[in-house]
Amino acid sequence: MNMSELSITVGELLSIPKVTLSGHMERWHDQAVMGVLKGFRDQGHNSLVLDIAGVNLAETEGFVGLI
């Protein structure tokens, strides 16, 4: 089984911030993802696109709480 590390890419889609997660997400990655999402909130954004199509979850419990 090929498990790459988590990759977090930040971009924009139709003037809306877009965060793309890809690779293998362990529970301890939650803090890194939350830090990125909190940064958008702190900048005054009230919406964003979260693309999780390319992420493999080690556990779903932490990720469900994240969303």
Buried (B, 14 or more C-beta within 10 A) or exposed (E): EEEEEBEBEEEEEEEEBBBBBBBBBBEEBBEEBEEBBEEBEEEEEEEBEBBBEEBBBBEEEBBEEBE
